[in-house]
Amino acid sequence: MKLEKLKDKLYKLDLDQYNGMPLRMGNVLNAKKFVNTHILFLEANAGNITYICYYNRLLEFYEKAKQWIAEKH
């Protein structure tokens, strides 16, 4: 998934309800700040493969958020 599409999907979520979400590499304490800073960092370093870990963390967060929503409904 391209960053623009992931960004759009993430910004459609009510990010405040995902505070404290556990990821493989630690917990997301402030989901809104996590998403915003990761996206800004990726956009500032577009095309630099060194920063792919930030994209991977965003994607993991989104996949867990989707799962969380599915389990609630």
C-alpha positions as CSV (number, residue, x, y, z in Angstrom):
1,M,0.0,0.0,0.0
2,K,1.3,3.4,-0.9
3,L,1.9,5.9,1.9
4,E,-0.8,8.3,0.5
5,K,-3.4,5.6,0.7
6,L,-2.3,4.5,4.2
7,K,-2.2,8.1,5.4
8,D,-5.8,8.6,4.1
9,K,-7.0,5.4,5.9
10,L,-5.2,6.3,9.2
11,Y,-6.7,9.8,9.2
12,K,-10.2,8.4,8.9
13,L,-9.8,6.5,12.2
14,D,-10.6,8.0,15.6
15,L,-7.0,7.8,16.7
16,D,-7.7,8.6,20.3
17,Q,-9.3,5.3,20.9
18,Y,-6.0,3.5,20.0
19,N,-3.8,5.0,22.7
20,G,-1.9,2.3,24.5
21,M,-2.0,-0.1,21.5
22,P,0.8,-2.7,21.8
23,L,3.0,-3.2,18.7
24,R,5.9,-5.6,18.3
25,M,8.4,-2.8,19.1
26,G,6.6,-1.2,22.0
27,N,3.3,0.5,22.8
28,V,1.7,3.5,21.1
29,L,1.0,5.8,24.0
30,N,-0.4,8.7,21.9
31,A,-1.8,7.3,18.6
32,K,-2.5,10.7,17.0
33,K,1.0,11.9,17.7
34,F,2.5,8.5,16.6
35,V,0.7,8.6,13.2
36,N,1.3,12.3,12.6
37,T,5.1,12.2,13.4
38,H,5.6,9.0,11.4
39,I,3.9,10.3,8.4
40,L,5.7,13.7,8.5
41,F,9.0,11.9,8.9
42,L,8.3,9.5,5.9
43,E,7.2,12.4,3.7
44,A,10.4,14.4,4.6
45,N,12.5,11.4,3.7
46,A,10.6,10.1,0.6
47,G,12.4,7.5,-1.4
48,N,15.0,6.8,1.3
49,I,14.8,3.1,2.1
50,T,16.6,3.6,5.4
51,Y,13.4,4.9,6.9
52,I,11.2,2.0,5.8
53,C,10.9,0.9,9.5
54,Y,8.6,3.9,10.1
55,Y,6.3,2.8,7.3
56,N,6.3,-0.7,8.6
57,R,5.3,0.5,12.1
58,L,2.4,2.6,10.6
59,L,1.2,-0.4,8.6
60,E,1.3,-2.7,11.7
61,F,-0.6,0.0,13.6
62,Y,-3.3,0.2,10.8
63,E,-3.6,-3.6,10.6
64,K,-4.1,-3.9,14.3
65,A,-6.6,-1.0,14.3
66,K,-8.6,-2.8,11.6
67,Q,-8.6,-6.0,13.6
68,W,-9.6,-4.1,16.7
69,I,-12.6,-2.5,14.9
70,A,-13.7,-5.9,13.5
71,E,-13.6,-7.5,17.0
72,K,-15.7,-4.7,18.5
73,H,-18.5,-5.0,15.9
